[in-house]
Amino acid sequence: MKVIDLHCDTAMKLLQNPDASLAKNELAVDLEKLDAVDSLAQVFALFVNKDLVDSPYATGVAVLDRLEAELQKNSAQIAWAGNIEGILENERAGKKTALIAIEEGGVLEGSLENLHMFHKRGVRFITLTWNHPNEIGFPHGEEHGMKGLTPFGFELLEEMNRLGMLPDVSHLSEGGFWDVAKASATPFMATHSNCRALKDHTRNLTDEQIRALANKGGVMGISVVKNFLKEGADEGRIEAMVAHIKHAHKVGGLDVLAIGTDFDGTALNSELTSIADLNKLEPQLRAAGYSDEELEKIYWKNALRVIGDVLR
């Protein structure tokens, strides 16, 4: 079954490993593994830990340069797209699509000019914060609670709406989430977040947030990361991922569901160790009662709908 994965951190791993190739590597995502799962589109995040670098902007550019070089080397198999038309054109040409995100809005260093530069170079998603406060807002965590977007954060959101870019609230504070939900003129995403009702972690969404995201026409990408799935010895099992899908479905409806693995970003799931392993999720969802049509929505159609609604 086709899949759109809304989040992986493979691009930074490629920068850190100059000998690694997107074609085939020891990471969780490469073209061989994407072939195995019949990938329609993969969102590659330009991840930057801004507290560990001198210039988040320069580091973000370096990750983008590395990703672009790999896409060029493998242009017969995968191509960039910035909207739904590009994805469908790539599919007709027999190619997978690479979509590009920034993970850590601090890469913009508080500048709309930097936003425009990244947009011109193909970035279409921005995870507004990672795990540190930045010029846009505050990250998840009890210490930040209902702290919301900064004045620049609201300005950035308005410009992203104008440009046709997707705001991503994964990692954002609860207050920031509600600011985006109220102020965004378009649907938005939580590209790699699970359900807080099943795993009480501030990276996960409350039922109220899931309903608000659904009402806005957005999606949440269910993640494979074991820390956000379940407590205990079976925290990383596929059945835990199925449970989060079923809960989000019950709370927000089928149309709020998507896949956002977070592969190459953090602790691996014990049963899903690469993007190819998404093939193992499908039979368990079928066993849980999901039909072909419902699985298509979860795996790719819901994500594609939002991409079509927002990206230009």
C-alpha positions in Angstrom: 0.0 0.0 0.0 1.2 3.5 -0.8 2.4 5.6 2.1 3.2 9.3 2.8 5.4 9.6 5.9 5.2 13.1 7.3 8.5 13.1 9.2 12.0 11.6 9.2 15.4 13.0 10.3 17.5 11.2 7.7 18.8 14.4 6.1 20.8 15.4 9.2 22.1 11.9 9.6 23.4 12.1 6.0 25.1 15.4 6.8 26.7 13.7 9.8 27.8 10.7 7.8 29.5 12.0 4.5 29.9 8.4 3.2 26.3 7.5 3.6 24.0 7.5 0.6 20.3 8.0 0.2 20.2 5.1 -2.2 21.2 2.6 0.4 22.4 3.0 4.0 22.4 1.7 7.5 19.8 4.2 8.6 16.1 3.7 8.9 15.2 5.5 5.6 16.8 5.0 2.2 15.5 4.5 -1.4 15.6 0.7 -1.1 13.5 0.8 2.0 11.1 3.4 0.5 10.7 1.0 -2.5 9.8 -1.8 -0.1 6.9 0.2 1.4 5.7 1.7 -1.9 6.4 5.3 -0.8 4.4 8.0 -2.5 6.1 10.8 -0.6 8.6 11.2 2.2 8.9 14.4 4.2 12.6 15.0 5.0 13.1 17.3 8.0 16.1 19.7 8.2 16.6 19.0 11.9 18.8 21.4 13.8 19.5 21.4 17.6 20.0 25.1 17.8 21.6 25.1 21.2 24.5 23.0 19.9 25.5 25.1 16.8 26.8 28.6 16.3 24.3 29.4 13.6 21.0 27.5 13.3 20.5 29.2 9.9 23.8 28.1 8.5 23.4 24.6 9.8 19.9 24.4 8.3 21.4 25.4 4.9 24.1 22.8 5.2 21.5 20.0 5.9 19.5 21.2 2.9 22.6 21.3 0.7 23.4 17.7 1.6 19.8 16.5 1.0 19.7 18.3 -2.4 22.9 16.7 -3.5 21.5 13.2 -2.7 18.3 14.0 -4.5 20.3 15.0 -7.5 22.4 11.9 -7.4 19.2 9.7 -7.3 17.0 11.8 -9.6 15.9 8.8 -11.6 14.1 7.4 -8.5 13.1 10.4 -6.4 12.3 14.1 -7.0 11.4 17.1 -5.0 7.8 18.4 -5.0 6.3 21.5 -3.4 2.6 20.7 -3.8 0.1 18.0 -4.7 0.6 18.5 -8.5 4.3 17.8 -8.1 3.6 14.7 -6.1 1.2 13.3 -8.7 3.5 14.3 -11.6 6.4 12.4 -9.9 4.2 9.4 -9.4 3.2 9.4 -13.1 6.9 9.5 -13.9 7.6 6.4 -11.7 9.4 8.5 -9.0 9.0 8.9 -5.3 8.6 12.4 -3.9 10.8 14.2 -1.4 9.0 16.9 0.5 11.2 19.2 2.7 10.5 20.5 6.2 12.4 22.5 8.8 12.4 20.9 12.3 13.2 23.8 14.6 11.8 27.2 13.6 14.9 28.7 15.2 16.7 28.0 12.0 15.0 31.1 10.6 16.7 33.2 13.4 13.6 35.5 13.6 13.8 36.6 10.0 11.0 36.5 7.4 13.8 37.0 4.8 15.3 33.6 5.9 11.8 32.1 5.6 11.5 33.3 2.0 15.0 31.9 1.2 14.1 28.4 2.5 10.7 28.6 0.7 12.4 29.4 -2.6 14.7 26.4 -2.0 11.7 24.1 -1.5 10.9 24.0 2.1 7.1 23.6 2.6 6.7 22.5 6.3 8.0 24.1 9.5 8.0 22.4 12.9 7.7 25.7 14.8 9.8 24.7 17.7 11.9 21.7 18.7 12.8 21.2 22.4 14.0 24.7 23.1 12.4 28.2 23.2 13.0 30.2 20.0 11.9 33.4 18.3 8.6 31.8 17.4 7.4 30.3 20.7 8.0 27.7 23.3 8.4 23.9 23.3 6.3 21.3 24.9 6.9 20.7 28.6 5.1 21.5 31.9 7.4 24.4 32.5 6.1 26.1 29.3 2.5 25.1 29.6 0.2 27.7 28.1 3.0 30.0 26.9 2.0 30.8 23.3 3.4 32.2 20.1 5.6 35.3 20.2 4.7 38.4 18.1 7.2 37.1 15.5 5.5 33.7 15.8 2.1 35.2 14.8 3.8 37.2 12.0 5.5 34.0 10.7 2.3 32.0 10.8 0.5 34.7 8.7 3.3 34.7 6.1 3.4 30.9 6.0 -0.4 31.0 5.3 0.2 33.5 2.5 3.0 31.4 0.9 1.1 28.1 1.2 3.3 26.4 3.8 2.2 23.9 6.4 2.7 24.8 10.1 3.7 21.8 12.2 2.8 21.9 16.0 4.6 18.7 17.0 7.1 19.8 19.8 5.1 23.1 20.4 3.8 24.1 23.8 0.1 23.6 24.5 -0.4 27.4 24.4 1.3 27.6 21.1 -0.9 24.8 19.7 -4.0 26.8 20.6 -2.6 30.0 19.1 -2.0 28.1 15.8 -5.4 26.5 15.9 -7.1 29.9 16.3 -4.9 32.1 14.1 -4.0 29.9 11.2 -6.0 30.6 8.1 -5.3 27.1 6.8 -5.2 23.5 8.1 -2.1 22.6 10.0 -0.4 19.4 11.1 1.1 17.6 14.1 3.5 15.6 11.8 4.8 13.2 14.5 2.7 13.1 17.6 0.6 10.5 19.4 -2.2 10.5 21.9 -1.7 11.7 25.4 -4.6 9.8 26.8 -2.6 6.6 26.1 0.9 7.9 26.9 1.0 10.9 29.2 3.8 12.8 27.5 3.8 16.5 26.6 4.9 15.6 23.1 1.5 13.9 22.6 -1.8 15.5 21.9 -4.7 15.7 24.3 -8.1 14.6 23.2 -9.2 18.3 23.0 -6.2 19.0 20.8 -7.0 16.1 18.5 -10.6 17.3 18.1 -9.4 20.9 17.3 -6.9 19.6 14.8 -9.6 17.6 13.1 -12.0 20.5 13.1 -9.4 22.6 11.4 -9.0 20.0 8.6 -5.5 18.9 9.7 -3.9 15.6 10.5 -1.6 14.0 13.1 1.2 11.7 12.0 1.2 8.7 14.3 4.8 8.1 15.3 6.7 4.8 15.8 8.8 6.3 18.7 8.5 4.0 21.7 8.8 6.8 24.2 5.5 8.3 22.9 3.6 5.0 22.6 3.3 3.0 25.9 4.9 2.4 29.2 6.6 -0.9 30.0 8.3 -3.7 28.2 5.9 -3.6 25.2 6.2 0.2 24.8 7.6 -0.2 21.3 5.4 -2.9 19.9 3.1 -2.5 16.8 0.1 -3.1 18.9 0.8 0.1 20.8 0.8 2.1 17.6 -2.5 0.4 16.6 -3.9 1.5 19.9 -3.0 5.1 19.3 -4.5 5.0 15.8 -7.8 3.6 17.2 -7.9 6.2 19.9 -7.3 9.1 17.6 -9.9 7.7 15.2 -12.4 7.5 18.0 -11.7 11.1 19.2 -11.1 13.0 16.0 -12.5 10.8 13.2 -10.7 8.9 10.5 -9.7 12.0 8.5 -7.4 13.2 11.3 -5.1 10.2 10.9 -1.8 10.0 9.1 1.7 8.5 9.5 4.7 10.4 10.8 7.3 7.9 11.8 10.2 10.1 13.1 12.6 7.5 11.9 16.3 8.5 12.2 15.3 11.0 14.9 15.1 9.2 18.2 14.7 5.9 20.0 13.6 3.1 17.7 10.4 1.1 18.0 11.3 -2.5 18.9 9.3 -3.9 16.0 9.4 -1.1 13.5 13.0 -0.4 12.9 12.9 1.1 9.4 10.4 2.7 7.0 10.1 -0.7 5.2 8.6 -2.1 8.4 5.5 -0.1 7.9 4.4 -3.2 5.9 4.1 -5.0 9.3 1.6 -2.4 10.6 -1.0 -3.0 7.8 -2.0 -6.6 8.8 -2.5 -5.6 12.4 -4.7 -2.7 11.4 -6.7 -5.1 9.2 -7.0 -7.4 12.2 -8.4 -4.4 14.2 -11.1 -4.0 11.6 -9.8 -1.4 9.2 -10.9 -1.7 5.6 -8.9 -1.0 2.5 -10.5 2.4 2.1 -9.8 3.3 5.7 -6.2 2.1 5.5 -5.6 4.2 2.4 -6.8 7.3 4.3 -4.4 6.6 7.2 -1.4 5.7 5.0 -1.6 8.4 2.4 -4.9 9.9 1.4 -5.5 12.1 4.5 -2.0 13.6 4.3 -2.3 14.2 0.6 -5.6 15.9 1.2 -4.0 18.5 3.5 -1.1 18.9 1.2 -3.5 19.7 -1.6 -5.5 22.1 0.6 -2.4 24.1 1.7 0.7 23.8 -0.3 1.2 26.0 -3.4 
